[in-house]
């Protein structure tokens, strides 16, 4: 499922919706191969691997500082996956999403200037029941 050669000009021109489709394609592939109920870290590593194979720029557990009163604090947060510096992907292995999961992803999106976020729940028997798309 190679989408693009990995050229820095090409990967940054891809729109968020196209990136989102690629992320979901790769997530379905990972979920189909591994099933549900493993540790979040396993899904994160495998999803990052699949996304990288597609030629996307993928960063795992990327830290972002929090800016408060014009001061940067390195006690910020770590995003599970950020793709092409445009889409936040938060992975969960939980029975159901909570309002806290949504708030966490929205906060990460706001602080990183990403307009699109995906919450993916690999606990679900069918991944399609564990997808939440968030837009700022």
Residue frames as qw, qx, qy, qz and C-alpha x, y, z in Angstrom:
[[0.000, 0.889, 0.458, 0.000, 0.00, 0.00, 0.00],
 [0.450, -0.225, 0.069, 0.861, 2.72, 2.49, -1.01],
 [0.211, 0.873, 0.407, -0.166, 1.08, 5.86, -1.58],
 [0.240, 0.958, -0.150, 0.055, 3.99, 8.20, -2.16],
 [0.726, 0.240, -0.317, 0.562, 7.71, 8.12, -2.49],
 [0.495, -0.741, -0.274, 0.361, 9.16, 9.74, 0.60],
 [0.396, 0.373, 0.066, 0.836, 10.13, 13.17, -0.69],
 [0.166, -0.380, -0.490, 0.766, 9.83, 16.04, 1.75],
 [0.209, 0.087, -0.205, -0.952, 8.05, 18.28, -0.80],
 [0.461, -0.185, -0.717, -0.490, 5.41, 15.66, -1.61],
 [0.406, -0.348, -0.808, 0.248, 4.58, 14.46, 1.90],
 [0.090, -0.348, -0.406, 0.840, 3.90, 17.94, 3.25],
 [0.272, 0.054, -0.334, -0.901, 1.53, 18.82, 0.38],
 [0.301, -0.301, -0.888, -0.176, -0.91, 16.01, 1.23],
 [0.397, -0.464, -0.032, -0.792, -4.17, 17.34, 2.66],
 [0.342, -0.261, 0.706, -0.563, -5.50, 16.29, 6.06],
 [0.837, 0.132, 0.183, -0.499, -8.42, 14.30, 4.62],
 [0.772, 0.434, -0.461, -0.053, -6.08, 12.26, 2.42],
 [0.130, 0.437, -0.777, 0.434, -3.76, 11.67, 5.37],
 [0.596, -0.141, 0.493, -0.618, -6.77, 10.60, 7.44],
 [0.904, 0.247, -0.112, -0.330, -7.77, 8.02, 4.83],
 [0.586, 0.470, -0.633, 0.185, -4.23, 6.66, 4.73],
 [0.174, -0.370, 0.713, -0.570, -4.12, 6.45, 8.55],
 [0.768, -0.008, 0.334, -0.546, -7.41, 4.56, 8.63],
 [0.840, 0.372, -0.364, -0.154, -6.31, 2.18, 5.86],
 [0.383, 0.438, -0.729, 0.360, -3.17, 1.39, 7.84],
 [0.395, -0.270, 0.596, -0.645, -5.07, 1.12, 11.15],
 [0.890, 0.102, 0.056, -0.441, -7.50, -1.40, 9.63],
 [0.726, 0.420, -0.540, 0.065, -4.54, -3.39, 8.31],
 [0.085, 0.402, -0.741, 0.531, -2.88, -3.45, 11.75],
 [0.603, -0.137, 0.444, -0.648, -6.13, -4.34, 13.53],
 [0.897, 0.226, -0.194, -0.325, -6.87, -7.13, 11.04],
 [0.625, 0.402, -0.634, 0.218, -3.42, -8.66, 11.52],
 [0.146, 0.273, -0.719, 0.623, -3.18, -8.27, 15.31],
 [0.426, -0.539, -0.721, -0.090, -6.78, -8.36, 16.51],
 [0.281, -0.791, -0.004, -0.544, -7.95, -6.52, 19.59],
 [0.782, -0.612, -0.092, -0.075, -6.77, -6.31, 23.17],
 [0.765, 0.099, -0.202, 0.603, -2.98, -5.89, 22.92],
 [0.370, -0.607, -0.187, 0.678, -1.08, -3.07, 24.58],
 [0.280, 0.925, 0.131, -0.221, -1.42, 0.40, 23.10],
 [0.216, -0.721, 0.522, 0.402, 2.33, 0.54, 22.48],
 [0.522, 0.040, 0.795, 0.306, 2.14, -2.49, 20.14],
 [0.417, 0.742, 0.521, 0.063, -0.53, -0.84, 17.99],
 [0.005, 0.947, -0.102, -0.304, 1.36, 2.46, 17.99],
 [0.354, -0.504, 0.660, 0.431, 4.59, 0.86, 16.78],
 [0.474, 0.248, 0.795, 0.287, 2.85, -1.19, 14.09],
 [0.304, 0.866, 0.392, -0.068, 0.71, 1.71, 12.88],
 [0.095, -0.870, 0.289, 0.387, 3.76, 4.00, 12.72],
 [0.441, -0.236, 0.761, 0.414, 5.58, 1.32, 10.73],
 [0.440, 0.528, 0.703, 0.184, 2.70, 0.99, 8.23],
 [0.155, 0.952, 0.179, -0.196, 2.37, 4.77, 7.85],
 [0.249, -0.707, 0.489, 0.446, 6.10, 5.12, 7.25],
 [0.494, 0.070, 0.786, 0.364, 5.88, 2.42, 4.56],
 [0.352, 0.773, 0.523, 0.067, 3.30, 4.66, 2.84],
 [0.471, 0.390, 0.090, 0.786, 5.86, 7.46, 2.70],
 [0.278, -0.879, -0.220, -0.319, 4.36, 9.63, 5.43],
 [0.218, 0.473, -0.515, 0.681, 6.33, 11.64, 7.98],
 [0.732, -0.513, -0.407, -0.188, 5.51, 9.93, 11.29],
 [0.110, 0.461, -0.603, 0.642, 6.58, 10.92, 14.78],
 [0.664, -0.428, -0.611, -0.045, 5.73, 8.81, 17.83],
 [0.573, -0.650, -0.355, 0.351, 5.32, 10.20, 21.34],
 [0.363, 0.474, 0.023, 0.802, 6.34, 13.62, 20.11],
 [0.338, -0.566, -0.481, 0.578, 6.60, 16.02, 23.00],
 [0.121, 0.697, 0.245, 0.663, 5.22, 19.53, 22.79],
 [0.229, -0.079, -0.495, 0.834, 5.81, 22.25, 25.36],
 [0.099, -0.814, -0.573, -0.008, 3.01, 24.21, 26.96],
 [0.253, 0.314, -0.043, 0.914, 3.28, 27.97, 26.62],
 [0.346, -0.768, -0.532, 0.090, 1.90, 29.85, 29.57],
 [0.212, -0.944, -0.041, 0.251, 2.28, 33.59, 30.10],
 [0.468, 0.827, -0.312, 0.000, 4.87, 33.66, 27.26],
 [0.268, -0.580, 0.766, -0.076, 6.98, 31.02, 29.01],
 [0.762, 0.195, -0.558, -0.264, 7.58, 27.59, 27.48],
 [0.603, -0.425, 0.602, -0.305, 7.28, 24.70, 29.90],
 [0.350, 0.332, -0.840, -0.247, 8.70, 21.36, 28.82],
 [0.294, 0.040, 0.865, -0.405, 6.18, 19.59, 31.04],
 [0.502, 0.208, -0.265, -0.797, 3.82, 19.59, 28.08],
 [0.845, 0.108, 0.388, -0.351, 2.39, 16.48, 26.58],
 [0.175, -0.301, 0.848, 0.400, 3.26, 13.59, 24.32],
 [0.721, 0.336, -0.088, -0.600, 1.13, 12.85, 21.29],
 [0.849, -0.029, 0.527, 0.024, 0.91, 9.14, 20.39],
 [0.569, 0.176, 0.538, 0.597, 1.44, 9.81, 16.68],
 [0.233, 0.780, 0.047, -0.579, 1.58, 12.95, 14.59],
 [0.672, 0.281, 0.569, 0.382, 1.50, 12.48, 10.81],
 [0.410, 0.517, 0.301, 0.688, 2.99, 15.05, 8.44],
 [0.164, -0.149, -0.335, 0.916, 2.71, 17.60, 11.26],
 [0.334, -0.149, -0.309, -0.878, -0.98, 17.86, 10.29],
 [0.760, -0.300, -0.375, -0.437, -2.94, 15.02, 11.93],
 [0.273, -0.432, 0.716, -0.476, -2.90, 13.89, 15.55],
 [0.751, -0.086, -0.601, -0.259, -3.56, 10.19, 16.18],
 [0.357, -0.432, 0.632, -0.536, -4.38, 9.08, 19.72],
 [0.590, 0.013, -0.787, -0.179, -4.57, 5.35, 20.29],
 [0.535, -0.349, 0.473, -0.607, -6.58, 3.70, 23.02],
 [0.448, -0.040, -0.888, -0.093, -7.26, 0.16, 24.14],
 [0.232, 0.028, 0.572, -0.786, -10.39, 0.76, 26.22],
 [0.267, 0.427, 0.858, -0.098, -13.95, -0.51, 26.33],
 [0.228, 0.841, 0.449, 0.199, -15.33, 2.88, 25.27],
 [0.313, 0.397, -0.071, 0.860, -14.04, 6.38, 24.65],
 [0.277, -0.684, -0.521, 0.429, -14.67, 8.82, 27.48],
 [0.127, 0.977, 0.148, 0.088, -15.09, 12.56, 27.41],
 [0.463, -0.758, 0.333, 0.317, -11.54, 12.76, 28.78],
 [0.658, 0.036, 0.569, 0.493, -10.16, 10.98, 25.69],
 [0.351, 0.771, 0.404, 0.345, -11.91, 13.47, 23.43],
 [0.196, -0.979, 0.020, 0.055, -10.75, 16.43, 25.53],
 [0.633, -0.481, 0.423, 0.434, -7.18, 15.12, 25.52],
 [0.584, 0.292, 0.543, 0.528, -7.11, 14.80, 21.72],
 [0.158, 0.906, 0.303, 0.248, -8.71, 18.22, 21.19],
 [0.387, -0.882, 0.160, 0.217, -6.15, 19.80, 23.53],
 [0.649, -0.226, 0.508, 0.519, -3.29, 18.12, 21.68],
 [0.457, 0.595, 0.492, 0.441, -4.72, 19.38, 18.40],
 [0.047, -0.984, -0.150, -0.082, -5.06, 22.94, 19.68],
 [0.481, -0.776, 0.291, 0.286, -1.58, 23.07, 21.19],
 [0.590, -0.150, 0.601, 0.518, 0.06, 21.58, 18.07],
 [0.287, 0.518, -0.190, -0.783, -1.94, 23.67, 15.55],
 [0.022, 0.050, 0.931, 0.362, -3.36, 20.52, 13.93],
 [0.493, 0.017, -0.046, -0.869, -6.90, 20.83, 12.62],
 [0.842, -0.004, -0.381, -0.380, -7.66, 17.11, 12.44],
 [0.223, -0.422, 0.818, -0.319, -7.40, 14.37, 15.03],
 [0.759, -0.038, -0.557, -0.335, -8.26, 10.70, 15.10],
 [0.504, -0.389, 0.656, -0.405, -9.04, 8.70, 18.21],
 [0.687, 0.190, -0.646, -0.273, -8.59, 5.00, 17.46],
 [0.644, -0.391, 0.510, -0.415, -9.73, 2.32, 19.88],
 [0.435, 0.349, -0.810, -0.182, -8.02, -1.00, 19.18],
 [0.313, -0.074, 0.830, -0.455, -9.98, -2.74, 21.94],
 [0.698, 0.310, 0.154, -0.627, -13.07, -3.02, 19.75],
 [0.722, 0.083, 0.676, 0.121, -13.68, -6.28, 17.92],
 [0.526, 0.622, 0.401, 0.420, -14.30, -4.23, 14.78],
 [0.393, -0.182, -0.049, 0.900, -12.10, -1.15, 14.46],
 [0.040, -0.465, -0.428, -0.774, -14.87, 0.70, 12.61],
 [0.499, -0.731, -0.445, -0.137, -16.66, 0.85, 15.99],
 [0.631, -0.582, -0.119, 0.499, -13.59, 2.45, 17.55],
 [0.426, 0.245, 0.215, 0.844, -12.98, 5.51, 15.38],
 [0.060, -0.882, -0.374, 0.280, -13.68, 9.09, 16.37],
 [0.481, 0.402, 0.198, 0.753, -12.75, 11.90, 14.01],
 [0.249, -0.790, -0.315, 0.464, -12.22, 15.32, 15.57],
 [0.425, 0.550, 0.239, 0.678, -11.98, 18.65, 13.75],
 [0.259, -0.555, -0.271, 0.743, -10.98, 22.07, 15.07]]
